[in-house]
Amino acid sequence: MGDVIKFKKPSPFDKHKGKTLCRSGFHKWEVVKEKQFDVKQGKLVTIYKCSRCGEQKVELK
């Protein structure tokens, strides 16, 4: 027979770590440098992505 492995259940603090700030509107925005040009509109854009929750926002230049 194999060994029995016990799994640790995540605490509520670890489960929701970093998401409460984003729900309140305090995102941690970082610039995505892969896409800097919008082909459909023909304009330069800056794409921001939250490092905590993954939400994106686009800003036209």
Phi, psi and omega in degrees: 000156179272173178281147178269126181252127177267132179266140179272126178283129182292141178287159179302328179295315180289328182293321184252021184297123176086348183273337182291326178294319181293324178295332179273357178097009180256077181279161176250088188282137173228146183280132174267121187262359181289316182248112179240359183225128178268116185290320184293318181269341180072034183229158173283138179229156172243123180256126177252140178229133179286129182284344180271308188252344177091004179292147181240150171221151185240137179234124178278147178255000000 
